[in-house]
Amino acid sequence: MLYNILPEAAQGYQLPVAMAFCFVLTFILLLHINKFLPRDGGRAFAVDGEKSAGKPRGAGIIFIPVFTTMASIFAPMSTETGFYLILVLIAMMTGFLDDISKSPWGEYLKGALDLVVAILTTIVFMTNNSTEIVFAVFNRSFVMPPILFGILAVVVIWVSINVTNCSDGVDGLSGSVSIATLMGFFVIIQKIGISEDFAPLILILITGLCAYLWFNATPSKLMMGDAGSRAIGLFIAICALKTRDPFLFLQLALVMLLDGGLGLLKVFLLRFLKIHILKKVRTPLHDHVRKVWGWSNTQCVYRFTIIQIVICATVYFLV
């Protein structure tokens, strides 16, 4: 809002102000309000899941509203961007309602809610943008039929929400890898010169995640819960759409796709097609590397994040 009404000379200062406010306000609120958050019950089938029991969860209910507020005040704002921020809040609320529920919501209910959010987000995007896809790596573009583009967008969004959620199983992992992915989208948007007005939102969210990671670093004092992971996953998918190359999601979010996505694929094939793959691989992969390969939590976070940073850097020089 302020960005749109202040003189052009003052606009350059708004992003650093927004980032500073987002970090400080998130830090203060997490420090003092975490005691009111629901408590984790421990995950029965996760490696070291019992260590999470009793910790505050659902921190996304704090840092996501701070992010959306700072973005709406200090970032370039349009009707399209405003709707995206509302949808991010909706994704946060569906996650938080699951976080505070005494009995976890079923997979089908959560999947259906994610699908509704994915469809609404796709409608917002297609109402305000063309269906042209620009392959940044190959410097080629083509216009995809609206129906096919809509299906592709819904799939990317739904998958992003769920793989981000599935990757949230080790202290600091989801937040750290998400920051690497978001920074990848930011630098590529700057390089290709597409959707530059959207880019400041990415940096604002990153600073909020940094404040959250202050408390979530191993050993964590609180967890983002579905309230955080589902909202972040939606925002990452929006970033992919705004680059005009949704397929960049495959590279810039590859670690989360492999970590959380393989488990989703494994369950889908077994449940609906009776096909059992990766029998000797624990999913999510962060459980496999800790249980089978003997990685510590810190090694898992550092190595997964390093891999994603290297991939993002490689893609940057290819586009």
C-alpha positions as a Markdown table, in Angstrom:
| # | Residue | x | y | z |
|---|---|---|---|---|
| 1 | Met | 0.0 | 0.0 | 0.0 |
| 2 | Leu | 2.7 | 2.5 | 1.0 |
| 3 | Tyr | 4.8 | 1.5 | -2.0 |
| 4 | Asn | 2.0 | 2.5 | -4.4 |
| 5 | Ile | 1.4 | 6.0 | -2.8 |
| 6 | Leu | 4.9 | 7.2 | -1.7 |
| 7 | Pro | 7.2 | 9.2 | -4.0 |
| 8 | Glu | 9.5 | 7.1 | -6.2 |
| 9 | Ala | 12.5 | 8.3 | -4.3 |
| 10 | Ala | 11.2 | 6.7 | -1.1 |
| 11 | Gln | 10.3 | 3.4 | -2.7 |
| 12 | Gly | 13.8 | 2.1 | -2.7 |
| 13 | Tyr | 13.9 | 2.1 | 1.1 |
| 14 | Gln | 10.7 | 0.2 | 1.6 |
| 15 | Leu | 12.0 | -3.3 | 1.0 |
| 16 | Pro | 14.8 | -3.1 | 3.6 |
| 17 | Val | 12.4 | -1.6 | 6.0 |
| 18 | Ala | 9.9 | -4.4 | 5.3 |
| 19 | Met | 12.5 | -7.1 | 5.7 |
| 20 | Ala | 13.8 | -5.6 | 9.0 |
| 21 | Phe | 10.3 | -5.2 | 10.4 |
| 22 | Cys | 9.4 | -8.8 | 9.3 |
| 23 | Phe | 12.4 | -10.3 | 11.0 |
| 24 | Val | 12.1 | -8.3 | 14.2 |
| 25 | Leu | 8.3 | -8.6 | 14.6 |
| 26 | Thr | 8.4 | -12.3 | 13.8 |
| 27 | Phe | 11.2 | -12.9 | 16.3 |
| 28 | Ile | 9.5 | -11.0 | 19.1 |
| 29 | Leu | 6.1 | -12.7 | 18.5 |
| 30 | Leu | 7.6 | -16.2 | 18.4 |
| 31 | Leu | 9.6 | -15.4 | 21.5 |
| 32 | His | 6.6 | -14.4 | 23.6 |
| 33 | Ile | 3.6 | -16.1 | 22.0 |
| 34 | Asn | 4.9 | -19.6 | 21.4 |
| 35 | Lys | 3.6 | -20.7 | 24.8 |
| 36 | Phe | 0.0 | -20.3 | 23.4 |
| 37 | Leu | 0.6 | -22.6 | 20.4 |
| 38 | Pro | -0.6 | -26.2 | 20.4 |
| 39 | Arg | 1.8 | -28.9 | 21.5 |
| 40 | Asp | 3.2 | -31.6 | 19.3 |
| 41 | Gly | 2.2 | -35.1 | 20.2 |
| 42 | Gly | 5.2 | -36.7 | 18.6 |
| 43 | Arg | 5.1 | -38.7 | 15.3 |
| 44 | Ala | 4.8 | -42.4 | 15.8 |
| 45 | Phe | 6.4 | -43.5 | 12.6 |
| 46 | Ala | 9.0 | -40.8 | 12.1 |
| 47 | Val | 12.7 | -41.2 | 13.1 |
| 48 | Asp | 13.1 | -39.5 | 16.5 |
| 49 | Gly | 9.5 | -38.4 | 16.3 |
| 50 | Glu | 9.2 | -38.8 | 20.1 |
| 51 | Lys | 11.7 | -36.0 | 20.6 |
| 52 | Ser | 9.1 | -33.5 | 19.2 |
| 53 | Ala | 6.5 | -34.4 | 21.7 |
| 54 | Gly | 5.5 | -31.4 | 23.8 |
| 55 | Lys | 7.1 | -28.7 | 21.7 |
| 56 | Pro | 5.0 | -25.8 | 20.4 |
| 57 | Arg | 3.9 | -26.3 | 16.8 |
| 58 | Gly | 1.9 | -24.2 | 14.4 |
| 59 | Ala | 4.4 | -21.3 | 14.4 |
| 60 | Gly | 3.2 | -20.6 | 10.8 |
| 61 | Ile | 0.2 | -18.9 | 12.4 |
| 62 | Ile | 2.6 | -16.2 | 13.6 |
| 63 | Phe | 5.2 | -15.7 | 10.8 |
| 64 | Ile | 2.9 | -16.0 | 7.8 |
| 65 | Pro | 0.5 | -13.2 | 9.0 |
| 66 | Val | 3.6 | -11.0 | 9.7 |
| 67 | Phe | 4.9 | -11.7 | 6.2 |
| 68 | Thr | 1.5 | -11.0 | 4.5 |
| 69 | Thr | 1.1 | -7.8 | 6.5 |
| 70 | Met | 4.6 | -6.5 | 5.8 |
| 71 | Ala | 4.2 | -7.4 | 2.1 |
| 72 | Ser | 0.8 | -5.7 | 1.8 |
| 73 | Ile | 2.2 | -2.5 | 3.4 |
| 74 | Phe | 5.6 | -2.2 | 1.9 |
| 75 | Ala | 5.8 | -4.2 | -1.3 |
| 76 | Pro | 4.3 | -3.3 | -4.8 |
| 77 | Met | 0.7 | -4.2 | -4.5 |
| 78 | Ser | -1.8 | -5.2 | -7.2 |
| 79 | Thr | -5.2 | -6.9 | -7.1 |
| 80 | Glu | -3.5 | -10.1 | -8.2 |
| 81 | Thr | -0.8 | -10.0 | -5.5 |
| 82 | Gly | -3.4 | -9.2 | -2.9 |
| 83 | Phe | -5.4 | -12.3 | -3.8 |
| 84 | Tyr | -2.2 | -14.4 | -3.6 |
| 85 | Leu | -1.6 | -13.1 | -0.1 |
| 86 | Ile | -5.2 | -14.0 | 0.9 |
| 87 | Leu | -4.7 | -17.5 | -0.5 |
| 88 | Val | -1.5 | -17.9 | 1.4 |
| 89 | Leu | -3.4 | -17.0 | 4.6 |
| 90 | Ile | -6.1 | -19.5 | 3.7 |
| 91 | Ala | -3.5 | -22.3 | 3.2 |
| 92 | Met | -2.1 | -21.3 | 6.6 |
| 93 | Met | -5.5 | -21.5 | 8.3 |
| 94 | Thr | -6.3 | -24.9 | 6.9 |
| 95 | Gly | -2.9 | -26.1 | 8.2 |
| 96 | Phe | -3.4 | -24.5 | 11.6 |
| 97 | Leu | -6.8 | -26.0 | 12.1 |
| 98 | Asp | -5.2 | -29.4 | 11.6 |
| 99 | Asp | -2.4 | -28.4 | 14.0 |
| 100 | Ile | -4.8 | -27.6 | 16.8 |
| 101 | Ser | -7.1 | -30.6 | 16.1 |
| 102 | Lys | -7.1 | -33.2 | 18.8 |
| 103 | Ser | -7.1 | -35.9 | 16.2 |
| 104 | Pro | -5.2 | -35.3 | 12.9 |
| 105 | Trp | -7.2 | -34.6 | 9.8 |
| 106 | Gly | -7.4 | -37.4 | 7.3 |
| 107 | Glu | -5.2 | -37.4 | 4.2 |
| 108 | Tyr | -8.2 | -37.1 | 1.9 |
| 109 | Leu | -9.6 | -34.1 | 3.7 |
| 110 | Lys | -6.3 | -32.3 | 3.6 |
| 111 | Gly | -5.7 | -33.2 | 0.0 |
| 112 | Ala | -9.1 | -31.9 | -1.0 |
| 113 | Leu | -8.6 | -28.6 | 0.8 |
| 114 | Asp | -5.2 | -28.3 | -0.9 |
| 115 | Leu | -6.9 | -29.0 | -4.2 |
| 116 | Val | -9.4 | -26.2 | -3.6 |
| 117 | Val | -6.6 | -23.7 | -2.8 |
| 118 | Ala | -4.7 | -24.9 | -5.9 |
| 119 | Ile | -7.7 | -24.3 | -8.1 |
| 120 | Leu | -8.4 | -20.9 | -6.7 |
| 121 | Thr | -4.8 | -19.9 | -7.1 |
| 122 | Thr | -4.8 | -21.1 | -10.7 |
| 123 | Ile | -7.9 | -19.0 | -11.4 |
| 124 | Val | -6.2 | -15.9 | -10.0 |
| 125 | Phe | -3.1 | -16.5 | -12.1 |
| 126 | Met | -4.9 | -17.2 | -15.3 |
| 127 | Thr | -7.2 | -14.2 | -14.9 |
| 128 | Asn | -4.2 | -11.9 | -14.7 |
| 129 | Asn | -1.6 | -13.6 | -16.9 |
| 130 | Ser | -1.4 | -15.3 | -20.3 |
| 131 | Thr | -0.8 | -19.1 | -20.6 |
| 132 | Glu | 2.5 | -18.5 | -22.4 |
| 133 | Ile | 5.3 | -20.7 | -21.0 |
| 134 | Val | 8.9 | -19.4 | -21.3 |
| 135 | Phe | 11.5 | -22.1 | -21.0 |
| 136 | Ala | 14.2 | -20.0 | -19.4 |
| 137 | Val | 16.9 | -22.6 | -19.8 |
| 138 | Phe | 16.3 | -23.2 | -23.5 |
| 139 | Asn | 15.2 | -19.6 | -24.3 |
| 140 | Arg | 12.1 | -20.9 | -26.0 |
| 141 | Ser | 8.4 | -20.1 | -25.4 |
| 142 | Phe | 5.0 | -21.3 | -26.5 |
| 143 | Val | 1.4 | -20.6 | -25.6 |
| 144 | Met | -0.1 | -23.6 | -23.8 |
| 145 | Pro | -3.9 | -24.3 | -24.3 |
| 146 | Pro | -5.7 | -22.8 | -21.2 |
| 147 | Ile | -7.1 | -26.1 | -20.1 |
| 148 | Leu | -3.7 | -27.8 | -20.2 |
| 149 | Phe | -2.1 | -24.9 | -18.5 |
| 150 | Gly | -4.7 | -24.9 | -15.8 |
| 151 | Ile | -4.2 | -28.6 | -15.1 |
| 152 | Leu | -0.4 | -28.1 | -15.0 |
| 153 | Ala | -0.7 | -25.2 | -12.6 |
| 154 | Val | -3.1 | -27.0 | -10.2 |
| 155 | Val | -0.7 | -30.0 | -10.2 |
| 156 | Val | 2.4 | -27.8 | -9.5 |
| 157 | Ile | 0.6 | -26.0 | -6.7 |
| 158 | Trp | -0.9 | -29.1 | -5.1 |
| 159 | Val | 2.4 | -31.0 | -5.2 |
| 160 | Ser | 4.3 | -28.0 | -3.9 |
| 161 | Ile | 2.0 | -27.7 | -0.9 |
| 162 | Asn | 2.3 | -31.3 | 0.0 |
| 163 | Val | 6.0 | -31.9 | -0.6 |
| 164 | Thr | 6.9 | -28.9 | 1.5 |
| 165 | Asn | 4.6 | -30.3 | 4.2 |
| 166 | Cys | 6.2 | -33.7 | 4.0 |
| 167 | Ser | 9.7 | -32.2 | 4.2 |
| 168 | Asp | 8.9 | -30.7 | 7.6 |
| 169 | Gly | 10.3 | -33.5 | 9.7 |
| 170 | Val | 13.7 | -32.4 | 10.9 |
| 171 | Asp | 14.6 | -29.4 | 12.9 |
| 172 | Gly | 15.5 | -26.6 | 10.5 |
| 173 | Leu | 15.1 | -28.7 | 7.3 |
| 174 | Ser | 12.0 | -27.3 | 5.7 |
| 175 | Gly | 12.8 | -23.7 | 6.6 |
| 176 | Ser | 16.4 | -23.9 | 5.3 |
| 177 | Val | 15.6 | -25.7 | 2.0 |
| 178 | Ser | 12.7 | -23.4 | 1.5 |
| 179 | Ile | 15.0 | -20.4 | 1.8 |
| 180 | Ala | 17.4 | -21.8 | -0.7 |
| 181 | Thr | 14.5 | -22.5 | -3.1 |
| 182 | Leu | 13.0 | -19.0 | -2.6 |
| 183 | Met | 16.3 | -17.3 | -3.1 |
| 184 | Gly | 16.7 | -19.3 | -6.3 |
| 185 | Phe | 13.4 | -18.0 | -7.6 |
| 186 | Phe | 14.4 | -14.5 | -6.6 |
| 187 | Val | 17.7 | -14.3 | -8.4 |
| 188 | Ile | 16.2 | -15.9 | -11.5 |
| 189 | Ile | 13.3 | -13.5 | -11.6 |
| 190 | Gln | 15.9 | -10.6 | -11.4 |
| 191 | Lys | 17.9 | -12.1 | -14.2 |
| 192 | Ile | 15.2 | -12.8 | -16.7 |
| 193 | Gly | 13.3 | -9.6 | -15.9 |
| 194 | Ile | 9.9 | -11.2 | -15.4 |
| 195 | Ser | 7.5 | -10.4 | -12.5 |
| 196 | Glu | 10.1 | -8.1 | -10.9 |
| 197 | Asp | 7.3 | -6.4 | -8.8 |
| 198 | Phe | 6.6 | -9.8 | -7.2 |
| 199 | Ala | 10.2 | -10.4 | -6.2 |
| 200 | Pro | 10.2 | -8.2 | -3.1 |
| 201 | Leu | 7.6 | -10.5 | -1.5 |
| 202 | Ile | 10.1 | -13.4 | -1.7 |
| 203 | Leu | 12.8 | -11.5 | 0.3 |
| 204 | Ile | 10.2 | -10.5 | 2.9 |
| 205 | Leu | 9.1 | -14.1 | 3.4 |
| 206 | Ile | 12.8 | -15.2 | 3.6 |
| 207 | Thr | 13.5 | -12.8 | 6.5 |
| 208 | Gly | 10.4 | -14.1 | 8.3 |
| 209 | Leu | 11.7 | -17.7 | 7.9 |
| 210 | Cys | 15.1 | -16.6 | 9.2 |
| 211 | Ala | 13.5 | -15.4 | 12.4 |
| 212 | Tyr | 11.6 | -18.7 | 12.7 |
| 213 | Leu | 14.8 | -20.7 | 12.1 |
| 214 | Trp | 16.4 | -18.9 | 15.1 |
| 215 | Phe | 14.0 | -21.0 | 17.2 |
| 216 | Asn | 13.8 | -24.0 | 15.0 |
| 217 | Ala | 17.5 | -24.7 | 14.6 |
| 218 | Thr | 18.6 | -28.1 | 16.2 |
| 219 | Pro | 17.6 | -28.7 | 18.9 |
| 220 | Ser | 14.4 | -26.8 | 18.1 |
| 221 | Lys | 12.2 | -25.0 | 20.5 |
| 222 | Leu | 9.1 | -24.8 | 18.3 |
| 223 | Met | 7.9 | -26.1 | 14.9 |
| 224 | Met | 6.1 | -24.4 | 12.0 |
| 225 | Gly | 3.5 | -27.1 | 11.7 |
| 226 | Asp | 1.1 | -27.4 | 8.7 |
| 227 | Ala | 0.2 | -23.7 | 9.2 |
| 228 | Gly | 3.7 | -22.8 | 8.0 |
| 229 | Ser | 4.6 | -25.6 | 5.6 |
| 230 | Arg | 1.4 | -25.5 | 3.6 |
| 231 | Ala | 1.5 | -21.7 | 3.2 |
| 232 | Ile | 5.2 | -21.8 | 2.2 |
| 233 | Gly | 4.5 | -24.6 | -0.3 |
| 234 | Leu | 1.8 | -22.5 | -1.9 |
| 235 | Phe | 4.0 | -19.4 | -2.1 |
| 236 | Ile | 6.8 | -21.4 | -3.7 |
| 237 | Ala | 4.4 | -22.6 | -6.4 |
| 238 | Ile | 3.2 | -19.1 | -7.0 |
| 239 | Cys | 6.9 | -18.1 | -7.5 |
| 240 | Ala | 7.2 | -20.8 | -10.1 |
| 241 | Leu | 4.1 | -19.6 | -12.0 |
| 242 | Lys | 5.3 | -16.0 | -11.9 |
| 243 | Thr | 8.6 | -16.9 | -13.6 |
| 244 | Arg | 6.4 | -18.0 | -16.5 |
| 245 | Asp | 8.2 | -21.3 | -16.5 |
| 246 | Pro | 6.4 | -23.7 | -14.1 |
| 247 | Phe | 8.9 | -26.4 | -14.9 |
| 248 | Leu | 11.6 | -24.4 | -13.0 |
| 249 | Phe | 9.9 | -25.8 | -10.0 |
| 250 | Leu | 11.4 | -29.2 | -10.8 |
| 251 | Gln | 14.9 | -27.8 | -10.4 |
| 252 | Leu | 14.6 | -25.1 | -7.8 |
| 253 | Ala | 12.5 | -27.3 | -5.5 |
| 254 | Leu | 14.2 | -30.6 | -6.4 |
| 255 | Val | 15.3 | -31.5 | -2.9 |
| 256 | Met | 11.8 | -31.1 | -1.4 |
| 257 | Leu | 10.4 | -32.9 | -4.4 |
| 258 | Leu | 12.7 | -35.9 | -3.8 |
| 259 | Asp | 12.4 | -35.7 | 0.0 |
| 260 | Gly | 8.6 | -35.4 | 0.3 |
| 261 | Gly | 7.5 | -36.3 | -3.2 |
| 262 | Leu | 8.9 | -39.9 | -3.3 |
| 263 | Gly | 6.8 | -40.7 | -0.2 |
| 264 | Leu | 3.7 | -39.4 | -1.8 |
| 265 | Leu | 4.4 | -41.3 | -5.0 |
| 266 | Lys | 5.1 | -44.5 | -3.0 |
| 267 | Val | 1.9 | -44.3 | -1.1 |
| 268 | Phe | -0.2 | -43.4 | -4.2 |
| 269 | Leu | 1.1 | -46.4 | -6.2 |
| 270 | Leu | 0.7 | -48.8 | -3.4 |
| 271 | Arg | -2.8 | -47.6 | -2.3 |
| 272 | Phe | -4.4 | -47.2 | -5.7 |
| 273 | Leu | -2.4 | -49.4 | -8.1 |
| 274 | Lys | -1.0 | -52.0 | -5.7 |
| 275 | Ile | 2.4 | -51.3 | -6.9 |
| 276 | His | 5.1 | -51.3 | -4.3 |
| 277 | Ile | 8.3 | -49.4 | -5.2 |
| 278 | Leu | 11.3 | -48.3 | -3.2 |
| 279 | Lys | 10.8 | -51.2 | -0.7 |
| 280 | Lys | 14.1 | -50.6 | 0.9 |
| 281 | Val | 13.9 | -46.8 | 1.0 |
| 282 | Arg | 12.3 | -45.1 | 4.0 |
| 283 | Thr | 10.3 | -42.0 | 3.1 |
| 284 | Pro | 10.5 | -39.1 | 3.5 |
| 285 | Leu | 14.1 | -39.3 | 2.5 |
| 286 | His | 15.2 | -37.3 | 5.6 |
| 287 | Asp | 14.2 | -40.4 | 7.6 |
| 288 | His | 16.2 | -42.7 | 5.3 |
| 289 | Val | 19.4 | -40.8 | 5.6 |
| 290 | Arg | 19.2 | -40.5 | 9.4 |
| 291 | Lys | 18.0 | -44.1 | 10.1 |
| 292 | Val | 19.9 | -46.0 | 7.4 |
| 293 | Trp | 22.9 | -43.8 | 6.5 |
| 294 | Gly | 23.4 | -42.6 | 10.0 |
| 295 | Trp | 23.3 | -38.8 | 9.3 |
| 296 | Ser | 22.7 | -36.6 | 12.3 |
| 297 | Asn | 19.9 | -34.0 | 12.1 |
| 298 | Thr | 22.4 | -31.2 | 11.5 |
| 299 | Gln | 24.1 | -33.1 | 8.7 |
| 300 | Cys | 20.8 | -33.8 | 7.1 |
| 301 | Val | 19.8 | -30.1 | 7.1 |
| 302 | Tyr | 23.2 | -28.8 | 6.0 |
| 303 | Arg | 23.6 | -31.4 | 3.2 |
| 304 | Phe | 20.1 | -31.1 | 1.8 |
| 305 | Thr | 20.3 | -27.3 | 1.8 |
| 306 | Ile | 23.8 | -27.4 | 0.2 |
| 307 | Ile | 22.5 | -29.7 | -2.6 |
| 308 | Gln | 19.6 | -27.3 | -3.3 |
| 309 | Ile | 21.9 | -24.2 | -3.3 |
| 310 | Val | 24.2 | -25.9 | -5.8 |
| 311 | Ile | 21.2 | -26.8 | -8.0 |
| 312 | Cys | 19.9 | -23.3 | -7.8 |
| 313 | Ala | 23.2 | -21.8 | -8.7 |
| 314 | Thr | 23.6 | -24.1 | -11.7 |
| 315 | Val | 20.1 | -23.3 | -13.0 |
| 316 | Tyr | 20.9 | -19.6 | -12.6 |
| 317 | Phe | 23.9 | -19.8 | -14.9 |
| 318 | Leu | 21.9 | -21.8 | -17.4 |
| 319 | Val | 19.0 | -19.4 | -17.8 |
